[in-house]
Amino acid sequence: MTHHFGRTGILIRERTSVWSGVGKSGHAARLLAATAATSGLQARYAHAEDLLHGELSALRTCDVLVAVSWSGRSQQIGEIIKRAKSATVLITGPGFSSFDCLPDHLIECEAAADTLLNGIPAESVLATLQAGYSLIQQAATEQERREALKLGHPHGALAQAVI
């Protein structure tokens, strides 16, 4: 992974993060946004197509866009990064070099061959989630994550486990 975690973690801690992606990367982005929010960070998910069809104007300069594209070739993600007025982060697979417009921060995941399910993205999604979780871990301290979990899940088994 390209280790921009420190600077990127600070951005995600201090700003509202909008996570986005397409396909399996979109599912990973949705899960990461939910995890960031559960960790006490200001975070939400927006599908890349929705951003391109009106929601991108709601992305403020004080926000941070966290785009996820394993291939680094998603036209939608490239267009969002190009048009975003906010700081941009791209979580991608190894060897990224495709977009016309580079993100402000790049996090390259470890190489993963999708062999487990005969080429269906599985290992690459796990590598993406690992990078995203590491980023969230940098953005919020363990104590902050525990407090957010207790507050956000008052009746759940997870909150009871950290009390």
Residue, then its C-alpha position, 0 to 999 in steps of 0.5 A: m500500500t502507498h502509505h498516505f494513511g497519516r495525512t489521509g487519516i487526518l483529512i477523514r478525521e477533520r472533514t466529512s468523508v463521502w465514500s464512492g465506488v462502482g460495482k464491488s468497489g462500490h459495495a466496499a465503499r458503502l461498507l467502509a463509509a458505514t464503518a467510518a460513521t460507526s467509528g464516530l467519523q462524519a461519513r456517508y456513501a454516495h454511488a458514483e453515478d448519483l454523484l455524476h447526476g447531481e449529488l457532486s454539487a453537494l460535495r463541499t470544498c471542506d469535505v473529502l471524497v474517498a473513491v474506491s476503484w480496484s482497477g483504477r480504470s472506472q470512468q465514473i470514478g475518474e470523472i468524479i475525481k476530475r470534477a470534485k471541488s474537495a480533497t480527493v483520495l483514491i483507494t485502488g489496486p497496485g499499479f494505478s496510472s489510468f485517470d487523466c486527473l490524479p487524486d490528491h492522495l493515493i492509497e494502493c492496496e496490496a496485490a491480490a489475485d482473484t482466484l478463490l472464486n474463479g476470477i470473481p472479485a473476492e481477494s481484491v475486495l478484501a484487500t480494499l477493505q483492509a486498506g480502508y479499515s486501516l485508514i479509518q483506524q488512523a482517523a479515529t483512536e481506539q477510545e473514540r471508536r469505543e465511545a462511538l460504538k457505545l453511543g451508536h449501538p446502545h442495545g446491540a451486542l457490540a456495544q455491550a461487549v465494549i462497556 
